[in-house]
């Protein structure tokens, strides 16, 4: 699968980035050290925070490629119609 360029930031993704701060940026904004914010988070004190799940583009592309190879519609080797039917054993044939 060819590498795709990352999508250009849209207005909404730019707004999302402007709405959220990293720990370092939040600490600078509040005039605190990042360590203080980490300690407060551990103690469940201070401003609310949460973790955002991120995905690497390379990992997503690899996963999509694996899914394509596991699908009989994309991988002819897995297509059941491309396999010759098996012969019945003599035990099941009628005379």
MODELLER restraints for C-alpha pairs under 7 A, 6 or more apart:
rsr = mdl.restraints
at = mdl.atoms
rsr.add(forms.Gaussian(group=physical.xy_distance, feature=features.Distance(at['CA:1:A'], at['CA:65:A']), mean=6.93, stdev=0.5))
rsr.add(forms.Gaussian(group=physical.xy_distance, feature=features.Distance(at['CA:23:A'], at['CA:34:A']), mean=5.93, stdev=0.5))
rsr.add(forms.Gaussian(group=physical.xy_distance, feature=features.Distance(at['CA:24:A'], at['CA:34:A']), mean=5.43, stdev=0.5))
rsr.add(forms.Gaussian(group=physical.xy_distance, feature=features.Distance(at['CA:27:A'], at['CA:33:A']), mean=5.42, stdev=0.5))
rsr.add(forms.Gaussian(group=physical.xy_distance, feature=features.Distance(at['CA:27:A'], at['CA:34:A']), mean=5.24, stdev=0.5))
rsr.add(forms.Gaussian(group=physical.xy_distance, feature=features.Distance(at['CA:27:A'], at['CA:37:A']), mean=6.84, stdev=0.5))
rsr.add(forms.Gaussian(group=physical.xy_distance, feature=features.Distance(at['CA:40:A'], at['CA:46:A']), mean=5.47, stdev=0.5))
rsr.add(forms.Gaussian(group=physical.xy_distance, feature=features.Distance(at['CA:68:A'], at['CA:74:A']), mean=5.62, stdev=0.5))
rsr.add(forms.Gaussian(group=physical.xy_distance, feature=features.Distance(at['CA:68:A'], at['CA:75:A']), mean=6.99, stdev=0.5))
rsr.add(forms.Gaussian(group=physical.xy_distance, feature=features.Distance(at['CA:69:A'], at['CA:75:A']), mean=5.41, stdev=0.5))
rsr.add(forms.Gaussian(group=physical.xy_distance, feature=features.Distance(at['CA:72:A'], at['CA:78:A']), mean=4.64, stdev=0.5))
rsr.add(forms.Gaussian(group=physical.xy_distance, feature=features.Distance(at['CA:72:A'], at['CA:79:A']), mean=4.65, stdev=0.5))
rsr.add(forms.Gaussian(group=physical.xy_distance, feature=features.Distance(at['CA:73:A'], at['CA:79:A']), mean=6.65, stdev=0.5))
